[in-house]
């Protein structure tokens, strides 16, 4: 069963990657081009020699982007299927479609939305190369906190729902999540490395596109995987 779910998850993830590629080409790549143009202009202004290009921009924005999102989506779909297999039957009476949708929503919030609230995605020309290690450590640190806080809040909500009811238990779990994330945002340092003169509209559109790209992937995986799994379960019952 797990093997079948894994294969199904990878196929759904592959499809999600195809959709994500189209979204990135339409909404993300134009902002990247503007950011690269700004970066090149600033380098020329400072009299710096252009850096050697190992992979051309044309390859990056076509086959490179395609390969990246396809591999990412397929791997994500496989991991999603494994987590789904572990949770199936352990999260109450949720059916496959409902469980898949809730799991995808929780993953999207914990892995994408919450970390982006503190450390949003940046296009080229944003960030000091000397601080990339520090910024990466901060981002992954917040990512770990986000996953832990989300998981713990679900545990609290389920635990308290048995005594306080589903509504009150859900409110308590949400309060725990908000408190943990707010504390992390206060304690972790901010990162402000946007260069002077960088177009604010380009920065905003890039961040919206980056968030939208992840939303396309998780929405496709959650809904597609849940629908296929429910259809398979229905056919299995029909043969009995």
Residue frames as qw, qx, qy, qz and C-alpha x, y, z in Angstrom:
[[0.000, 0.884, 0.468, 0.000, 0.00, 0.00, 0.00],
 [0.303, -0.796, 0.094, 0.516, 2.77, 2.43, 0.92],
 [0.423, -0.131, 0.593, 0.673, 4.51, 1.74, -2.38],
 [0.207, 0.613, 0.659, 0.383, 1.35, 2.52, -4.33],
 [0.149, -0.935, -0.267, 0.180, 0.83, 5.73, -2.36],
 [0.429, -0.573, 0.300, 0.631, 4.46, 6.74, -2.93],
 [0.356, 0.166, 0.653, 0.648, 4.18, 6.23, -6.69],
 [0.052, 0.796, 0.571, 0.196, 0.90, 8.13, -6.75],
 [0.289, -0.871, -0.095, 0.387, 2.41, 10.99, -4.77],
 [0.415, -0.357, 0.444, 0.710, 5.39, 11.26, -7.11],
 [0.262, 0.422, 0.679, 0.540, 3.13, 11.29, -10.18],
 [0.089, -0.904, -0.418, -0.010, 0.95, 14.00, -8.65],
 [0.402, -0.732, 0.113, 0.539, 4.09, 15.91, -7.69],
 [0.427, 0.013, 0.569, 0.703, 5.32, 15.65, -11.29],
 [0.105, 0.703, 0.589, 0.384, 2.05, 17.15, -12.50],
 [0.289, -0.901, -0.214, 0.241, 2.31, 19.87, -9.85],
 [0.487, -0.431, 0.310, 0.693, 5.80, 20.65, -11.09],
 [0.315, 0.360, 0.602, 0.640, 4.50, 21.13, -14.64],
 [0.094, -0.877, -0.439, -0.170, 1.88, 23.58, -13.42],
 [0.459, -0.774, -0.008, 0.436, 4.47, 25.35, -11.29],
 [0.508, -0.072, 0.421, 0.748, 6.78, 25.72, -14.28],
 [0.150, 0.633, 0.529, 0.545, 4.06, 27.50, -16.25],
 [0.315, -0.905, -0.284, 0.047, 3.30, 29.76, -13.28],
 [0.566, -0.557, 0.147, 0.590, 6.97, 30.61, -12.74],
 [0.433, 0.189, 0.473, 0.744, 7.50, 31.44, -16.42],
 [0.009, 0.744, 0.490, 0.454, 4.48, 33.73, -16.48],
 [0.356, -0.900, -0.159, -0.193, 4.86, 35.53, -13.15],
 [0.711, -0.619, 0.113, 0.315, 8.29, 34.89, -11.63],
 [0.723, 0.095, 0.280, 0.625, 10.82, 35.06, -14.45],
 [0.230, 0.801, 0.193, 0.518, 9.94, 38.61, -15.58],
 [0.429, -0.895, 0.067, -0.102, 10.75, 39.86, -12.06],
 [0.814, -0.324, 0.256, 0.408, 14.02, 37.93, -12.04],
 [0.588, 0.476, 0.258, 0.601, 15.00, 39.58, -15.34],
 [0.060, -0.919, -0.061, -0.385, 14.33, 43.03, -13.88],
 [0.663, -0.725, 0.165, 0.083, 16.37, 42.20, -10.76],
 [0.809, -0.033, 0.283, 0.515, 19.28, 40.89, -12.81],
 [0.379, 0.710, 0.199, 0.559, 19.19, 44.03, -14.94],
 [0.325, -0.920, 0.044, -0.216, 19.35, 46.16, -11.80],
 [0.803, -0.478, 0.236, 0.266, 22.23, 44.10, -10.45],
 [0.717, 0.275, 0.271, 0.580, 24.18, 44.44, -13.70],
 [0.136, 0.863, 0.121, 0.471, 23.57, 48.19, -13.81],
 [0.523, -0.841, 0.129, -0.048, 24.81, 48.64, -10.24],
 [0.837, -0.221, 0.273, 0.420, 27.94, 46.60, -11.00],
 [0.541, 0.536, 0.233, 0.605, 28.69, 48.76, -14.04],
 [0.145, -0.936, -0.053, -0.317, 28.16, 51.90, -11.99],
 [0.650, -0.707, 0.256, 0.106, 30.75, 50.69, -9.48],
 [0.310, 0.749, -0.564, -0.155, 33.14, 49.82, -12.30],
 [0.623, -0.278, 0.726, -0.086, 33.11, 46.09, -11.49],
 [0.227, 0.281, -0.799, -0.480, 33.89, 43.54, -14.16],
 [0.820, -0.058, -0.128, -0.555, 30.99, 41.22, -15.02],
 [0.574, -0.344, 0.728, -0.146, 31.17, 37.85, -13.30],
 [0.161, 0.213, -0.868, -0.419, 31.77, 34.79, -15.51],
 [0.757, 0.041, 0.103, -0.644, 28.54, 33.05, -16.47],
 [0.253, -0.208, 0.944, 0.037, 28.59, 29.28, -16.05],
 [0.240, 0.454, 0.853, 0.095, 24.97, 28.78, -17.14],
 [0.014, 0.209, 0.302, 0.930, 23.36, 31.27, -19.47],
 [0.350, 0.144, 0.394, -0.838, 20.22, 33.12, -18.45],
 [0.634, 0.159, -0.417, -0.631, 18.37, 31.49, -21.35],
 [0.543, 0.017, -0.839, 0.033, 19.12, 28.01, -19.99],
 [0.032, -0.040, -0.699, 0.714, 18.34, 29.07, -16.42],
 [0.433, 0.187, 0.219, -0.854, 14.91, 30.39, -17.35],
 [0.735, 0.198, -0.388, -0.519, 13.94, 27.41, -19.53],
 [0.801, 0.055, -0.596, -0.002, 15.45, 23.97, -19.10],
 [0.267, 0.200, -0.676, 0.657, 17.08, 24.80, -15.79],
 [0.436, -0.122, 0.303, -0.839, 13.82, 26.07, -14.31],
 [0.815, 0.018, -0.338, -0.471, 11.89, 23.17, -15.81],
 [0.670, 0.109, -0.702, 0.214, 14.25, 20.54, -14.37],
 [0.065, 0.203, -0.603, 0.769, 14.32, 22.24, -10.98],
 [0.559, -0.092, 0.225, -0.793, 10.56, 22.47, -10.44],
 [0.830, 0.064, -0.448, -0.326, 9.93, 18.99, -11.86],
 [0.552, 0.124, -0.732, 0.380, 12.48, 17.36, -9.52],
 [0.104, -0.151, 0.511, -0.840, 11.26, 19.46, -6.59],
 [0.675, -0.063, -0.017, -0.735, 7.59, 18.70, -7.23],
 [0.806, 0.066, -0.571, -0.144, 8.19, 14.96, -7.71],
 [0.403, 0.122, -0.724, 0.546, 10.27, 14.68, -4.54],
 [0.281, -0.128, 0.372, -0.875, 7.74, 16.73, -2.59],
 [0.769, -0.044, -0.248, -0.587, 4.91, 14.52, -3.81],
 [0.711, 0.064, -0.689, 0.122, 6.78, 11.42, -2.66],
 [0.171, 0.096, -0.644, 0.740, 7.43, 12.85, 0.80],
 [0.502, -0.109, 0.093, -0.853, 3.81, 13.96, 1.02],
 [0.802, -0.034, -0.485, -0.348, 2.65, 10.42, 0.25],
 [0.545, 0.056, -0.737, 0.396, 4.86, 8.95, 2.99],
 [0.090, -0.065, 0.489, -0.865, 3.55, 11.39, 5.60],
 [0.652, -0.054, -0.165, -0.738, 0.00, 10.74, 4.40],
 [0.740, -0.005, -0.667, -0.084, 0.52, 6.99, 4.78],
 [0.318, 0.038, -0.708, 0.629, 1.75, 7.50, 8.34],
 [0.242, 0.003, 0.332, -0.912, -1.18, 9.75, 9.33],
 [0.590, -0.099, -0.509, -0.619, -3.93, 7.74, 7.64],
 [0.721, -0.342, -0.598, -0.067, -6.04, 6.22, 10.39],
 [0.518, -0.219, -0.475, 0.676, -4.23, 8.18, 13.11],
 [0.004, 0.011, -0.055, 0.998, -6.05, 11.49, 12.62],
 [0.465, 0.263, 0.459, -0.710, -9.60, 10.51, 13.41],
 [0.610, 0.407, 0.677, -0.061, -12.27, 9.68, 10.86],
 [0.224, 0.706, -0.260, -0.619, -10.91, 11.87, 8.05],
 [0.870, 0.400, 0.286, 0.024, -11.31, 10.38, 4.58],
 [0.717, 0.012, 0.274, 0.641, -8.41, 10.35, 2.10],
 [0.279, 0.682, 0.274, 0.619, -9.47, 13.54, 0.32],
 [0.355, -0.908, -0.085, -0.207, -10.00, 15.51, 3.53],
 [0.765, -0.519, 0.146, 0.353, -6.78, 14.27, 5.11],
 [0.648, 0.226, 0.275, 0.673, -4.76, 15.09, 1.99],
 [0.090, 0.812, 0.214, 0.535, -6.23, 18.60, 1.80],
 [0.524, -0.850, 0.004, -0.058, -5.59, 19.29, 5.49],
 [0.805, -0.293, 0.199, 0.476, -2.06, 17.89, 5.29],
 [0.514, 0.451, 0.256, 0.684, -1.25, 20.01, 2.24],
 [0.137, -0.894, -0.145, -0.401, -2.65, 23.12, 3.94],
 [0.680, -0.715, 0.079, 0.140, -0.67, 22.49, 7.12],
 [0.766, -0.048, 0.248, 0.591, 2.52, 21.86, 5.12],
 [0.328, 0.676, 0.244, 0.613, 2.00, 25.00, 3.03],
 [0.325, -0.911, -0.046, -0.250, 1.55, 27.12, 6.15],
 [0.752, -0.602, 0.175, 0.206, 4.39, 25.58, 8.15],
 [0.751, -0.033, 0.345, 0.563, 6.94, 25.26, 5.33],
 [0.364, 0.465, 0.356, 0.724, 6.13, 28.35, 3.27],
 [0.139, -0.833, -0.287, -0.453, 3.82, 30.98, 4.72],
 [0.609, -0.778, -0.093, 0.124, 5.08, 31.19, 8.30],
 [0.682, -0.248, 0.168, 0.667, 8.81, 31.34, 7.40],
 [0.338, 0.493, 0.348, 0.722, 8.06, 33.90, 4.67],
 [0.264, -0.909, -0.287, -0.146, 6.46, 36.20, 7.21],
 [0.554, -0.747, 0.157, 0.332, 9.90, 36.63, 8.82],
 [0.305, -0.475, 0.590, 0.577, 12.31, 35.90, 5.98],
 [0.708, 0.586, 0.243, -0.310, 10.53, 36.32, 2.61],
 [0.782, 0.205, 0.386, 0.444, 12.03, 35.21, -0.69],
 [0.028, -0.819, 0.158, 0.550, 14.31, 37.67, -2.47],
 [0.782, 0.615, 0.068, 0.072, 15.26, 38.04, -6.15],
 [0.735, 0.126, -0.016, 0.667, 18.83, 38.51, -7.43],
 [0.191, 0.573, -0.073, 0.794, 20.54, 41.73, -6.28],
 [0.569, -0.682, 0.038, -0.458, 18.98, 41.42, -2.83],
 [0.897, -0.433, 0.048, 0.077, 21.32, 40.37, -0.04],
 [0.021, -0.831, 0.555, 0.035, 25.01, 40.68, 0.78],
 [0.828, 0.260, -0.496, -0.026, 27.01, 37.67, -0.50],
 [0.226, 0.406, -0.716, 0.522, 29.11, 37.79, 2.68],
 [0.418, -0.156, 0.570, -0.690, 26.06, 37.11, 4.86],
 [0.686, 0.058, -0.503, -0.523, 24.48, 34.31, 2.84],
 [0.476, -0.005, -0.851, 0.221, 25.50, 31.65, 5.36],
 [0.045, 0.093, 0.587, -0.803, 24.08, 33.64, 8.25],
 [0.528, 0.120, -0.056, -0.839, 20.84, 34.36, 6.40],
 [0.641, 0.054, -0.706, -0.296, 20.45, 30.72, 5.40],
 [0.306, -0.055, -0.836, 0.451, 20.93, 29.59, 9.01],
 [0.254, 0.118, 0.377, -0.883, 18.30, 32.08, 10.22],
 [0.620, 0.101, -0.338, -0.701, 15.80, 30.92, 7.61],
 [0.634, -0.007, -0.769, -0.082, 16.22, 27.22, 8.36],
 [0.125, -0.028, -0.728, 0.673, 16.15, 27.96, 12.07],
 [0.443, 0.125, 0.201, -0.865, 12.77, 29.63, 11.71],
 [0.651, 0.108, -0.578, -0.480, 11.63, 26.81, 9.43],
 [0.416, -0.027, -0.872, 0.256, 12.38, 24.26, 12.16],
 [0.112, 0.130, 0.551, -0.817, 10.53, 26.39, 14.70],
 [0.542, 0.133, -0.167, -0.813, 7.56, 26.70, 12.35],
 [0.625, 0.026, -0.742, -0.241, 7.32, 22.94, 11.81],
 [0.296, -0.084, -0.817, 0.488, 7.67, 22.21, 15.52],
 [0.230, 0.132, 0.355, -0.896, 5.13, 24.89, 16.51],
 [0.611, 0.085, -0.360, -0.700, 2.59, 23.69, 13.92],
 [0.580, -0.019, -0.814, -0.028, 2.96, 20.06, 14.98],
 [0.171, -0.112, -0.730, 0.652, 2.68, 20.91, 18.66],
 [0.371, 0.090, 0.126, -0.915, -0.37, 23.10, 18.10],
 [0.668, 0.001, -0.561, -0.489, -2.12, 20.21, 16.32],
 [0.468, -0.066, -0.831, 0.295, -1.24, 17.93, 19.24],
 [0.047, 0.110, 0.514, -0.850, -2.64, 20.46, 21.73],
 [0.514, 0.057, -0.171, -0.839, -5.81, 20.95, 19.70],
 [0.669, -0.045, -0.693, -0.266, -6.50, 17.22, 19.47],
 [0.352, -0.066, -0.784, 0.507, -5.69, 16.67, 23.14],
 [0.137, 0.146, 0.415, -0.887, -7.94, 19.44, 24.41],
 [0.495, -0.021, -0.433, -0.753, -10.74, 18.63, 21.97],
 [0.476, -0.171, -0.863, 0.006, -11.45, 15.49, 23.98],
 [0.268, -0.425, -0.656, 0.563, -12.34, 17.50, 27.07],
 [0.037, 0.459, 0.146, -0.876, -13.19, 20.99, 25.81],
 [0.606, 0.655, 0.405, -0.199, -14.77, 20.15, 22.48],
 [0.694, 0.317, 0.339, 0.550, -13.45, 20.54, 18.95],
 [0.162, 0.897, 0.154, 0.383, -14.09, 24.30, 18.75],
 [0.425, -0.884, 0.193, -0.044, -12.36, 25.22, 22.02],
 [0.823, -0.254, 0.357, 0.361, -9.56, 22.75, 21.37],
 [0.610, 0.536, 0.280, 0.513, -8.94, 24.30, 17.94],
 [0.036, -0.955, 0.006, -0.295, -8.84, 27.80, 19.43],
 [0.652, -0.694, 0.280, 0.122, -6.35, 26.67, 22.08],
 [0.807, 0.040, 0.369, 0.460, -4.12, 25.02, 19.47],
 [0.404, 0.756, 0.205, 0.472, -4.25, 28.14, 17.29],
 [0.291, -0.942, 0.099, -0.133, -3.33, 30.33, 20.26],
 [0.772, -0.438, 0.341, 0.310, -0.31, 28.14, 20.98],
 [0.699, 0.360, 0.346, 0.511, 0.79, 28.39, 17.36],
 [0.157, 0.901, 0.110, 0.390, 0.42, 32.18, 17.20],
 [0.500, -0.847, 0.182, 0.011, 2.27, 32.64, 20.50],
 [0.809, -0.228, 0.363, 0.403, 5.18, 30.42, 19.44],
 [0.579, 0.519, 0.312, 0.546, 5.56, 32.10, 16.04],
 [0.054, -0.957, -0.059, -0.278, 5.28, 35.59, 17.52],
 [0.638, -0.705, 0.250, 0.180, 7.99, 34.79, 20.07],
 [0.771, 0.034, 0.383, 0.508, 10.27, 33.45, 17.34],
 [0.378, 0.756, 0.252, 0.472, 9.72, 36.56, 15.21],
 [0.278, -0.950, 0.068, -0.129, 10.65, 38.79, 18.15],
 [0.715, -0.566, 0.341, 0.229, 13.73, 36.84, 19.21],
 [0.743, 0.168, 0.401, 0.510, 15.26, 36.13, 15.78],
 [0.158, -0.521, 0.126, 0.829, 17.04, 39.09, 14.16],
 [0.575, 0.740, 0.221, -0.270, 15.68, 40.89, 11.13],
 [0.585, -0.047, 0.486, 0.648, 17.47, 40.92, 7.77],
 [0.296, 0.893, 0.199, -0.274, 17.38, 44.21, 5.87],
 [0.475, -0.343, 0.515, 0.626, 19.66, 44.06, 2.84],
 [0.500, 0.720, 0.463, 0.134, 17.57, 45.59, 0.06],
 [0.476, -0.040, 0.144, 0.866, 19.90, 47.91, -1.91],
 [0.115, 0.615, 0.188, -0.757, 19.02, 51.56, -2.32],
 [0.312, 0.442, -0.390, -0.745, 17.05, 52.20, -5.48],
 [0.048, 0.063, 0.976, 0.203, 15.80, 48.65, -5.99],
 [0.414, -0.222, -0.364, -0.804, 12.24, 48.81, -7.45],
 [0.383, -0.085, 0.687, -0.611, 9.78, 48.14, -4.66],
 [0.790, 0.250, 0.009, -0.560, 7.19, 46.87, -7.14],
 [0.639, 0.391, -0.658, -0.082, 9.63, 44.28, -8.49],
 [0.035, 0.254, -0.850, 0.461, 10.43, 43.06, -4.98],
 [0.569, 0.071, 0.465, -0.675, 6.74, 42.78, -4.11],
 [0.801, 0.337, -0.211, -0.447, 5.82, 40.99, -7.34],
 [0.458, 0.383, -0.798, 0.079, 8.69, 38.54, -6.96],
 [0.150, -0.141, 0.817, -0.538, 7.67, 37.65, -3.43],
 [0.701, 0.205, 0.257, -0.633, 4.04, 37.23, -4.46],
 [0.730, 0.412, -0.464, -0.288, 5.14, 35.04, -7.38],
 [0.234, 0.333, -0.875, 0.264, 7.36, 32.92, -5.10],
 [0.398, 0.016, 0.683, -0.612, 4.45, 32.42, -2.71],
 [0.744, 0.337, 0.000, -0.577, 2.08, 31.68, -5.58],
 [0.518, 0.420, -0.733, -0.134, 4.48, 29.10, -7.01],
 [0.008, 0.134, -0.912, 0.388, 4.44, 27.20, -3.73],
 [0.552, 0.189, 0.425, -0.692, 0.66, 27.55, -3.49],
 [0.710, 0.376, -0.367, -0.468, 0.26, 25.99, -6.96],
 [0.385, 0.300, -0.869, 0.079, 2.45, 23.04, -5.97],
 [0.114, -0.011, 0.836, -0.536, 0.79, 22.35, -2.63],
 [0.615, 0.257, 0.205, -0.716, -2.73, 22.90, -3.94],
 [0.670, 0.360, -0.532, -0.373, -2.10, 20.51, -6.82],
 [0.293, 0.210, -0.908, 0.213, -0.56, 17.86, -4.59],
 [0.270, 0.038, 0.689, -0.672, -3.20, 18.11, -1.87],
 [0.672, 0.311, 0.148, -0.656, -6.24, 18.04, -4.13],
 [0.635, 0.417, -0.569, -0.315, -4.82, 15.71, -6.77],
 [0.203, 0.229, -0.922, 0.237, -3.44, 13.14, -4.35],
 [0.377, 0.087, 0.654, -0.650, -6.60, 13.14, -2.25],
 [0.706, 0.347, -0.054, -0.615, -8.85, 12.72, -5.28],
 [0.576, 0.370, -0.709, -0.168, -6.82, 9.85, -6.74],
 [0.053, 0.162, -0.902, 0.396, -6.56, 8.07, -3.39],
 [0.514, 0.169, 0.490, -0.683, -10.28, 8.39, -2.76],
 [0.714, 0.380, -0.300, -0.505, -11.07, 7.11, -6.25],
 [0.419, 0.318, -0.850, 0.037, -8.80, 4.11, -5.71],
 [0.183, -0.034, 0.810, -0.556, -10.40, 3.38, -2.34],
 [0.647, 0.265, 0.192, -0.688, -13.86, 3.54, -3.95],
 [0.677, 0.367, -0.549, -0.326, -12.86, 1.09, -6.70],
 [0.192, 0.242, -0.913, 0.267, -11.40, -1.27, -4.09],
 [0.398, 0.096, 0.644, -0.646, -14.65, -1.24, -2.09],
 [0.686, 0.349, -0.110, -0.629, -16.66, -1.75, -5.29],
 [0.546, 0.331, -0.754, -0.153, -14.78, -4.97, -6.01],
 [0.113, -0.166, 0.867, -0.455, -15.57, -6.44, -2.59]]
